[in-house]
Amino acid sequence: MNKIMKYLLLGVASLFVVSCEDIDTLNIDPNNPAEVPSNMLMSGAQKWIVDNIYDVWFSGRQCLLYSQYWAQRNYTEEDRYQLRESTNNNYFNYLYMGIANLDKVIELNTDPAKAPGNSAYGANANQIAAAKIMKAWLMTVITDTWGNVPYTDVAQLEDGVLYCKYDDQKDIYNALIADLTEAVNMIDESEVAFTSGDVIYNGDASKWKKFGNSLKCRLAIHLSKVDAKWKGYIAEAVVSGVFTSNDDAAKYSYVTSGSDYCMFYSGFYVSGRNDFTITKQFVNLMKGEADVLNGKTHPWEGILDPRLRMYTTSATYKIDGETVSGYNGFPYGAPSNVATAARARTPNWYSSKPAFLNSDFTIPMMTYAELQFILSEYLGYSEAEYKAGVKASLEYWADVTGSSIYSDDIDEYVASVSKNIDAEAVAVQKYIDLFMNGTEAWTEIRRTGYPVQLIRPGEKQTYEIRNGNGVLTETREVVFSPLSEVKDDIISRVKYPTNESTLNGKYWQEALTKLEDGTNNYYSKMYWDVRKSAYEHPANK
């Protein structure tokens, strides 16, 4: 962990380049400024965090795979839970670098010697609150990926703490909810949060307050199976003020100029790779097709989801000599040796680009629709909030993807999926809305056991073998067989990085004793995941 702390300090300085003002500054290294203004630090922190979570590595080869939105179309080992240690080590460090930069924003606005100068970039209290809210959002991603992780010690390097203990996830959640409550209560909505540099809300303190309260609702719903106080947290947040429309959504917008492009775009078109496509499970869910092979039902069988064309492109191929196009997906977790045949009818995103691969794609960190689904569950799966969530999701995704959708089509779809509003309906609609937000979708799958339509280890899929003229020659069956032990469920957590075993060995060993079987494994469940099997749907407290 001491190596992480070294990277954290480097990360604060390395995000920025400051130009020389005159000849007197020639002896100052512009790449390592002594003090970075808080607004620049917040801007760099936001970009660093979003770049490193929403990319083709942490998201593409981890969370978007675990949530079965994406599949790899060439090398499928990570789909089957064979993770690269180098990736795991790197992203553990990268995310904690983001924590360090947010802590620095807080420190610049708290230190009596530094706060007055940084008040020029926004009210000190509002800057602190925004940084705390962003930190809580990021820390949730970290703990929901690895479980018990360092938290209370990570900002104490200057106090001589070189090795960080692992806090229990329960304690981390309690601290984050307390931090969010404190943050929203200190916001002065008559003042700006930042005069510049805030890409997410452009310095709007009122929107930061709504985000903090809405995020508190997200954390509370995570705790709904284990903490009887979860409803109280949501009630407090609602009174304080949550998202009220799609305009309030927390999102990060890239630009079209220069190299400030979305990392999904970078992973395809800057790196020149074509590694991913949409999964068969997700496409079939949105097409209203039941998984007959594995004996699974569909909550809205026969109903086509309008978001399918917003989320992916169609594929063109031949069927019995006739050229056709259609929406099909790649069988998730198929061995690499079936990739060539299986991808023949699936979209080639590299040549037929969906909207999320645009260089200026807007990253959804938390949507208004997600909040409405949380509130529906909070209110006993209420109809009004559920319908508002479905409608908001259709409108949000039409907007960010530049798709047209008629209000009559929205109303028809909302009505068609609202005939039986229950835990499954709310969970599955939330899952569909969370597309491209694989970190949160993965959490919800583990918390609720939905969607059941996703494939679990040992279950079967089929793919077709056709000749060059599209004539069917064979239908093959493939079983989802993980390459790591996950005990017949989707992956429950990511192993602790190997670097921790040598750099923070004492506390790493202590952390292992709290995992199932006392080993660093992929199947130990999160504190909030109380399922006894893959298809159990525990009741809320």
N, C-alpha and C positions, 0 to 999 in steps of 0.2 A: 504493500500500500504506500510505502514511502516513495516509490517510483511514480505512483499516480500523483502524489502531492507535488513532486518535482514538475511533472507535466502540467499540473494545474497552473502553477505560477508562470510557466512558459506560455501556456495558452492565453493568459490575460494579455501578455504583451504581443504575442505573435499574430493576433487578429487584425492589427492595425498598422498602417504606414503613415507617418507624419512627415510632411514636407519641411525642408529647411526654410526659415523665414528670411534670414540674412546671414552675412558672413560670420557673425558671432556664434552661430549655431553649428558651424562645420564640425566641431569636435563632439557633437551629440549624435549618437546613433539613432537615426530616425525610425529604425525598425524595432527599437526597444525603448520606447518613451518611459520616462520615470513615472508619469501619471497620465492616464488616459481619461478624458472627460467622460462623465457618466453616460451621456446620451450616445456617444460613440461606442462605449463599452456595451450598452444595452443593444444597440444595433448589431454589433459584431456577435454578441452572445446569441441573439435570436437566430441569426443566419447560421452560426456554427451548429446550434442545436438542431434546427430544421434540416440543414444539409446532411447531418450525420445520422438522423433518425429516418428521414424520408429519402432513402437512396436505394440502390440495387444491392446493397449488402445487408445493413441492419434490417431494413424492411424487405427488400427483394429476396434475399436468401435466408431470411428468418421469419419475421412476423407475418408478411403477406403469404408466405408458404404455410406457416402453422395455422393460419386462419382459412387456408384453402381458397383464397381469391386467385392467387397465381400458382402456376406450376413451372418448373424448369423444363424446357423443351429439348435440351441437349444432354446435360449432365444432371441427373436427378437425385444425387446422393443426399443433398440437404433436404429435399422433400421428404426423404426417408430418415431424417434426423441424424445424419452423419455430418456434424458441424466442423468447420475449420477452426482450429485453435487460434490461429493468427487473427482471424476476424473477431473471435470472442475477446481475445486480449485487447485488441485495438479499440473496440467499441466500448468496453468497460472503461477504458481510459478516456475516450472521447466524451462520453456522457458526463463523467465526473469533471472534465475540463469545463463543460457548460455550467455545472453547479458552481465551480470556483468563480467563473466570470460573473454570475448572478450575485454571489456573495460579495464580490468586489463592488458591484453597483450599490448594494446595501451599505457596505462599509463607507463608501465615498459620501453617502448621504446621511450617515450616522455620526461619523467622526467630527467633533466640534471644529477641528482645524480645516476640514475639507468640505463639510456640508455647505457653508455659505457660498463658496465658489461654484459648487455644482448646482446650487439653487437657480442659477442662470439657465439651466437646461430643463427646468420643471420643478414643481414644488417638491421639496425633499421627501415629505411623507408619501406623496403619490408615487415617486420613483421607487421608494422602498417597498411600497405595497405591490406595485407592478412586478418588481423583481421577485418578491416572495411568492406571488401567484405563479409566475413563470417557473420558479424553482420547484413549487409543489407539483406542477404539471410534469416537469422533467423527472422529479424524484419518484413519482408514481410509475413512470415508464421503467425506471431502473429497478425498483423493488418488485414490480410485477413481472420482470424478466428473470431476475436471479433469486428473488425471495428475500431472506435476511441479508442485508448489505450494510456497509459502513454508512453512517449518517451523521450522528452527533459529533464525531471526531474529525470529519473531513475538512473543516475550516479552521483547524487549530494548529496548523504547521508552525505559524509564527509563535505559538505558545509552547513549542517544543514537542508536540505530539507527532511523532514520525510514523507510528503504526496505528492503524485504525481498527477498533473493535467493530464487529458486525452487530447492528441493532436488530432486534426481533421485528418482523414485519408488522405485527400488531402495534408495537410502540411507534414505529415509523408512521403508520396511518393516523394514530392518535395525535402525533406531533404535527402532521400535515394539516389535519382538520383544524387544529388550534391555530396554526400559522395562517390558514386561509381566513378564519374568523377574524383574527387580529388584522390581517391585511385589508379586508373590505371595510372594517370599522375605522381604519385610519385614513381612508381616502376622502379628500376634499373635492367634491365634484365641481366646485366653482373654480378650481385651478386645473391646469393641464398636468398630465403625468410627465410628458416629455415635449419639449419644444421642437425636437427633431430626432430622427434616429429610430423611432418606434415603428417598425414595419407592420406590426400586427394591428394596432389600433390608432396609429398616427397621433399618439399622445392623449387620446380621449379617456379621461379618468373615469367617466361614467361607464364606459364600455369595459374598462378593466375591472370595475366593481362587479358588473354583471358576469364577467368571465369568472372571477373569483368565486362568486356564489354558485354559478352553474357547475364549476369544477368541484366545489364542495358537494354538490348533489351527486356527481359522478363517483367520488370517493365513498360517499355514503351508500350508494347502491352496491358498490363492491362489497361493502361490509354487511349487506342485508341478510346474509345467512348466519352471521356469527356475532353481530353486535346489536343488541336490542335498542340501542340509542340511534340507529340509523335514520329512523323517521324524524326524530327530533332535529338531526343535522339538516335534513332537507327542509323541514318547516322553518328553521331559522334562516336558511338561505333564501327561501321564497319570500319571506317577509322583507329581507334586506334588499332583494331585487335581483332577478335572474334574467336570462335572455328572453326577449319578447318577440323577436322576429329573426329572419335569416340575416338581417343587417347586423345583428349582434354577434354572429358566429366568429369564433376565434380562428383566423386563417392567415396564412403567410403567402403573400403574392410575389412571385418573381417578376422580373422585367424582361423585355425582349432585347435589350441592348447589351453589348459587351459579353462578359463571361458570367454574368449573374443569372445563370439559368438553373432551372429545376434539376435536381440530381437524378431524377428518373430519366429525364431527357439526356443528361450527361452519360448515364450508364449505357444508353443505347447508341446515341449518335456521336458523342465525343469519343467514347471508348470504342465505338464501332462493333458492338456486340448485339446478338439477337438471342438472348438466353431464356426469355420468359414468354408465356402466353396465359390465357385465362383457363381456369379449370373446368372440367366437365361437371363437377358437382355444383359449382356456382352458376354456370350457364343453365343447367337443368333446373335448378331451384328457381331461376328467374323466368324460365320458359314454362313453368308449371308442370314439369314432368316428374313423376314419382320414380323412385329407385326400386323398380320391381325386383331386380336381381337380388337385392338384399332385404326385400320385404318391408320397405319403408313407405309410409304414406307421405302425402304432400298437403300442407294446409290450404293451398289454393290451386289444386290441380286443374290444369287447362287454362290458367290465366297467365297471359304474357305480361311481364313487368316492363313498363316503358323505359326504365333506366338501363335495360340491357344494351340498347344501341348507344347510350351515353357512356357506358363503361368499357365497351370493347367494339372492335370492328368485326365484320363478317368475313368469312373465308369463301374463296371461289374454288370449286373443284368439279370433277366429272362424276356423274352417276349414270351408268349404262350408256356412255357416249354423249350424254347431254351435259353441257356446262351449267352449273347451278351455283348459287351462293346461299349461305346460311350461317346461323350462329351455333357453333359447336365448341366444346372445350376439350382440353387435354386431360386424360385420366390422371388424377393426382397420385403421386407416389409410385408411378410405374418405373420399373427398372430402366436404366439408360439404354439397354439393348433393344427396347421396343420403341424408342423415341422417334426414329425415322418414320415408322409406319403409323404411329399414333398421331403424329402432328400433321399428317397429310390433309386432314379436313379441318384443322384448327387455324385461327387467324395468325398471320405473320405480322406481328406488330411493327416490325422494323420497316416493312414496305407499305403497310396499311396502318397508319399511326392513329391510335385513339387519343382523345383530348388530353389525358393525363401525361402523355409523352411530349406535349408541347413545351417549349423552353420556358414559357411564362405561366405554367400551370399553377393554380392556387391550391396550396396544401391545406386540407381541412384538419385543424387541431381539435376542435369541438364544434359541432353544429347545433343549431336550434332544434332540429329534428331529434337529435340524440337526447337533448334535455326533455323534450316532450315525451319520449318513450320512457325516460326515467320517471317523470311525473306520473305517467299512466300506471306504471308498476307501483309507485308509491301510494297511489290512490286506489289500489286494488284492481288494476288493469281497467282503468276508466276509458270510456268510449271517446269522450271529447278530446282528451290529450293524445290518445292513440291516433285518431283521425288527423289531428293537427300535425302530428309527427310525420305521418305518411305524406300528407299534402306538402309540408315544408320540405321534405326530402326530395320529392319530385321537382319542386320549383328550384331548390338549391342546385341540384345537379344539372338541371337544364341550363341554369344561368352560368355556372362555372365551366361547363363544357360547350357553351354556345349552341345548345340544341333547342329546337322549337318544340313546344308542347302546348296543346290547346287545353283550356280550362275544363271543357267537357270531358276530355280524355282523363284529366286528373280526377275529376269527380267520379267518373265511371270506375277507375281503378280503385280509388279509395273505398267506394261502396262495395266493390267485389271482394276486397280483402278484409272487410269489417263485419262479416256475418257472424263470426265467432271470435270475440276478442278475449284472449286468455294469455297465460304466460308464454305459450309458444308463439302466438301471433306477435306479441310485443317484442320478444327476443329476436325473432327472425326478421321482422321489419327493421329493427335496430341494426342487426347484422348487415342487412342489405345497404342501409344508409352509411355504415362505417367503411364502405369500400375505400381502399387506399389508406385507411387508418388501421393498419394491421395490428398495431400494439394494443389498441383498445378492443378490437374484434376478438383477438386471441384471449384477452381477459374475460370477455363476456361468454365465450364458448366454454371456458373452464368453470366460470361461476354458475351458469345456468344449465349446461348440458345441451343447449340448442345452438345451431340447428341440428336436428337429428339427421338431416339429409347429407351432412358431411360424412366422408368415409372414415372409418376407424380401422385400426390394425386388424388384419385377418379377413376383412370384407373384400368383395370381388367387384371388378369392373370389366367391361368389354371394350374392345376396339376392333375396327374392321380392317381387313387387308383387301385392297382393290388393285387391279392392274391399271396400266396407263390409260385405259379407256373408261375407267371407273366401274368396271364389272367386279362385283363382290366375289372374291375367291375363298375367303375364310373369315370367320369371326373368332377372335381369340379372347381368352379370359385371363386376367391378371389379378393377383392378390396383393393388397397393400401390405408389404412386409417391411417394417422398420429395420434399419441397420443398427439401431441402438435400443436398449431395453426401455420400454415405456409402459409396460404392464397393461397392454390391450387398450390403451387410450391414446388420444393425441398427446403430444409432448406437454408436460406439466410445467417445466421450467427449463432454463438454460443452465448448464453446469457453470460453477465458478471458474474463472479463467485460470489457466495453469500458472501464469505469472504470480498470482496471489499466493500460491503454495510456497514459493521461495522468497518473495519480497514482503509478505505479510503472514508468514507461516504460522505463528502462534494463534492469531485470531482466525485464520483460515481453518486451522484444525478444530478450533472451538466451534466454528460455524458448521463443520461437517457433522459434529455430534448431534446436531438438531435436525439433520436430514433423515429421511427414512433409510433404515439399514446402516446409518452412519457413514454413507458413501456419497461422493460427489456424483449425483446421478440426474437423469432427465425426468424422473417420475415422482419425486417428492412434491407434494401439493403445496400451493400457496396457503397462507393462513385463512384466506376467505373462501377457499375451494374445499367444500365439505362433501363433495360427491364420493360415493363408495364405488361407483362404476361409471363407465363412459356415458351411459344413457339415463343416469339418475338425475332428477330435477328437484333439488331440495327446496323446501318451502322457506319463505322469508321469516325472519324473527318477528 
